[in-house]
Amino acid sequence: MFGKSSHKFEVNYIFNNDPRVQIIESDDERMSQASAARQLIELHNGDAENSLVMPEADADEGKVLEQAEVIGITDIRVTKLVHEHEPGTTPGHYQQP
């Protein structure tokens, strides 16, 4: 409850020529492209029978991104979500009565 706070990241990417976006939560303050790529590989190939799709646990950033590209994940952009507004909680200073 009072431990690490969770951080949210918006990850925009192309998967098989289709633009996509995922919100990924992490305990880390920052998320690299390789870390996002690893999560996306798991998301899109988690049920694959062939474990060769997943990069090695100690693979460097270049190898992870290369493996992501092989399965169709490219143009990864990671943005940390600083302020998250729930629907209906947007400040109303611009609204008129």
Secondary structure, DSSP 8 states (H G I E B T S, - for coil): --S---EEEEEEEEETTEEEEEEEEESSS---HHHHHHHHHHHHHTT-S-GGGS--TT--HHHHHHHHHHTTEEEEEEEE------TT-S--TT---
